[in-house]
Amino acid sequence: FLSKFSKKMETEFKREIDVSKSRFPVCIVWSPLPILTALFPFIGHTGICTTDGRIHDFAGPYTIGIDEMCFGSPTKYIPIDYPSDR
């Protein structure tokens, strides 16, 4: 059952990054924090994206924002390797 489901997902999965719509399939996204990032450039706010490109942002305790990061739109993204063969 799982192998059939996995193969079905792989055929439907399209990795098209669309910056204008903030769609980053299977990526980790990053946005700067006001003032802190200016002082320490390696500090920022991260989110993780699903296969359809929706951003999941962990904004606080028991709070998960979807498609809306709490510190603005992402400025950087890193694609995650998605295994095509399991």
C-alpha positions as CSV (number, residue, x, y, z in Angstrom):
1,F,0.0,0.0,0.0
2,L,2.7,2.5,1.0
3,S,4.8,1.9,-2.1
4,K,1.8,2.6,-4.4
5,F,1.0,5.7,-2.4
6,S,4.6,6.8,-2.6
7,K,4.8,6.3,-6.4
8,K,1.5,8.2,-6.8
9,M,2.9,11.2,-4.9
10,E,6.1,11.2,-6.9
11,T,4.2,11.4,-10.2
12,E,2.0,14.2,-9.0
13,F,4.9,16.2,-7.4
14,K,6.2,19.2,-9.3
15,R,9.1,21.2,-8.0
16,E,8.4,24.6,-9.5
17,I,9.6,27.5,-7.4
18,D,7.5,30.7,-7.8
19,V,9.0,33.6,-5.9
20,S,6.2,36.0,-6.9
21,K,3.6,33.7,-5.2
22,S,5.9,32.7,-2.4
23,R,5.8,29.0,-3.4
24,F,8.9,27.0,-2.6
25,P,8.2,23.3,-2.8
26,V,10.2,21.1,-0.4
27,C,12.4,24.0,0.7
28,I,13.6,25.6,3.9
29,V,12.9,29.4,3.8
30,W,14.5,32.2,5.7
31,S,13.6,35.8,6.5
32,P,15.6,38.4,8.4
33,L,14.7,39.6,11.9
34,P,14.5,43.4,12.3
35,I,17.7,44.8,13.9
36,L,19.0,41.4,15.0
37,T,19.9,40.3,11.5
38,A,21.7,43.7,10.9
39,L,23.9,43.0,13.9
40,F,24.2,39.2,13.5
41,P,23.7,38.2,9.8
42,F,23.4,34.5,10.6
43,I,20.3,35.1,12.8
44,G,16.9,34.9,11.1
45,H,13.5,33.2,11.1
46,T,13.0,29.9,9.3
47,G,10.0,28.0,7.9
48,I,9.6,24.8,6.1
49,C,7.6,24.2,2.9
50,T,5.4,21.3,1.8
51,T,5.5,19.6,-1.6
52,D,2.9,22.1,-2.9
53,G,5.1,25.0,-1.8
54,R,3.0,26.3,1.2
55,I,5.2,27.8,3.9
56,H,4.7,26.5,7.5
57,D,6.0,29.0,10.0
58,F,6.3,28.1,13.7
59,A,5.5,31.6,15.1
60,G,5.1,30.8,18.7
61,P,3.7,28.3,21.2
62,Y,1.0,26.2,19.6
63,T,0.9,28.6,16.6
64,I,1.7,27.5,13.1
65,G,1.2,30.1,10.3
66,I,0.6,28.8,6.9
67,D,1.6,30.9,3.9
68,E,2.4,33.9,6.1
69,M,5.7,34.2,7.9
70,C,5.6,36.4,11.0
71,F,8.6,38.5,9.9
72,G,7.7,39.1,6.3
73,S,8.2,37.2,3.1
74,P,11.2,34.9,2.8
75,T,14.4,36.3,1.3
76,K,16.3,33.1,1.0
77,Y,15.4,29.5,0.3
78,I,17.3,26.2,0.3
79,P,15.8,23.2,-1.7
80,I,15.8,20.0,0.2
81,D,16.8,16.8,-1.6
82,Y,13.7,14.7,-2.2
83,P,14.5,11.0,-2.7
84,S,12.9,9.8,-5.9
85,D,13.6,6.2,-5.2
86,R,12.8,4.5,-1.8
